[in-house]
Amino acid sequence: MNEHESLRKALSWLLEQPRLDQEAIAEASRHFDLSPVDEEFLHRYFTEEQRRRADIQSKNTRNDGLDSS
């Protein structure tokens, strides 16, 4: 199996889950037998993704209050 195939499968599986949290990442790590480094990557990836989404939502909320006249 390719070096990162398990990580790709875990990432795909996580994106199909109804919740993305620490518990789901730990479950994916066990299920796909990920290394600690791969599990840490998933934690960082999803933490940063959640932060980006929150930043975008915050900017959109601030822009909604602007008068467009």
N, C-alpha and C positions, 0 to 999 in steps of 0.2 A: 504494500500500500504506500502511496505517495507520502512523503514526510508530513505534509500538512492536510492530508485528506480528512483526518478525524476532526481537525479544527474547522474545516469547511462544512462538514456534516453537522457539527455542533452549532455553528453559526446559522445554518439553514434551519435547523430544528428550533433554535431559540426564536427566530423571526416568525415562526408559525405558532408560537405559544401565546396564550391570552395575556400572560403577564411576563414582564422582563424585570426580574429583580435578582438579588444575591442568591436566593434559594433556587431559582430557575437555572442560573449559571452553574451553581454547584451540582445540580442534578444533571445538567448537560455534561459537565466535566466527568462525573462518575459514569454516565451512560456511554460516552464516547471515549473513555479512558484517556483523557487529556493530561498532558504534563502540567505541573504547577505554572510553568511559564505561559502555556497556552491559556490556562484558566485566568491568570492575571491579565493577559491580553484582552480577554472577553470582558472582564470587569472594567478595565480602562476604556475599552471601546464603547461599551454601553453607558458608562458614566459620562463620557465626553459627548456622546450622542444626545443624552437626556439634557445635558447642559446647553448644547446648541439649540435644541428645540425650545427650551425654556427661554433662552435669549431671543429667539425669533418671535415667540409668542409675546414676550414682554415688549418688544419693539412694535409689533402689530397693535397691541393694546394701546400703547402711547400714541401711535399714529391715528388710531380710530377717533381720538378726541380732537384731532386737528380740524380746523375749519377749512374747507376746500374752496372758499370763495376768492 
